[in-house]
Amino acid sequence: MSDAYIALADGRVFEARARSPGRTRGELVFTTAYTGYEESLTDPSYAEQILTFSYPLIGNYGVRAERFESESVQPRAAIARELTDDVAEWLADEDVPAVDHVDTREIVISVREEGAMACGIAAGPDATPEDAVEEMEACKPMSDHVDIGAQVSVSEPTVHEGDGVADVAMIDCGAKGSIISSLTERGADVHVFPYDATPEDVAGVDPDVLFVSNGPGDPENFVAAQEVVDAFAGDLPMAGICLGQQVITSALGGSTAKMAFGHRGVNQPVKDLRTDRVVMTTQNHGYTVDDTGPLEVTQVNVNDDTVEGLDSEELNVITRQYHPEANPGPHDSLGFFDEVLELADPVPRVAAD
Ligand SMILES: NC(=O)CC[C@H](N)C(=O)O
């Protein structure tokens, strides 16, 4: 007998098995990543979403905190064909509902055909289909989560020390831990600021580069981050990943749009227009840049031609829509972080003898 129900905005209700009990709602999305469930489940960009794994077995190599990208589980719920006990127990400990024994192929096809949609889940001994529908009906569109940054950002400025190679001011819109560590490992000191930091806060650390992180929800709701970008445009080199690319572009006069179902996975092909080289990338986004403003497109998605990389030599800006830090996924694009630090210090350093 089923003890869990998944209600979709298209009117369908799926029966499933409860692995972590509870009721919740969120925007239904899917990832095609076949490894990296710990990283995905702790990626703050999944806040307010229900994450469906298209890969059928999730949890086969356990749960280890050193692979987490943040301190807590970020999606509101997880759906898989089969969850191992390790993952189910982790999600139950974190009070995040999880269900399995459902045809995830059918759920993924619904999202591909109709787009990311409202979803409700009710899981546990007393759950009913009506509970799931009630949750789904109470689900707000993503763009209505106007203060979503508050859920995922640091509340106080924090410093992650590298080797003093450069001072990076990072606006934390929900940063993955490995974006910060990719910079500190290269010697940068990373000054992490809350999502609503002011230009004065940022100026206080006299940074060499401004970095806008990834993050959940609609980039147009990150108004304070856009104001910081606007304040330093042309005066300070800038870089951004995912939501960071979107925020920087909007602030500089471009715009973003919601995609039908987005890109989430670890094998999205991206072509560099300057070298004609294609790399496999990790992605997790539902919005895209549709007007690049003053920025030049340097990289595109091979599947659908959406913007994957932007830059401006004049403004000293370089951004990526995908996740060069990987975790999960391929390491092909880690060189992005070297490029960011070159922006911070364009003069080649001469080794001291
Ligand atoms: N990973 C991200 O930074 C996601 C950016 C934004 N929330 C989107 O869905 O497009």
The ligand as a Gaussian input file, in Angstrom:
#p B3LYP/6-31G(d) Opt

LIG

0 1
 N       22.702000      27.579000      -9.545000
 C       22.250000      28.806000      -9.608000
 O       22.910000      29.782000      -9.226000
 C       20.833000      28.989000     -10.084000
 C       20.482000      30.393000     -10.498000
 C       18.990000      30.669000     -10.570000
 N       18.354000      30.452000      -9.309000
 C       18.375000      29.809000     -11.655000
 O       17.621000      28.929000     -11.362000
 O       18.659000      30.017000     -12.812000

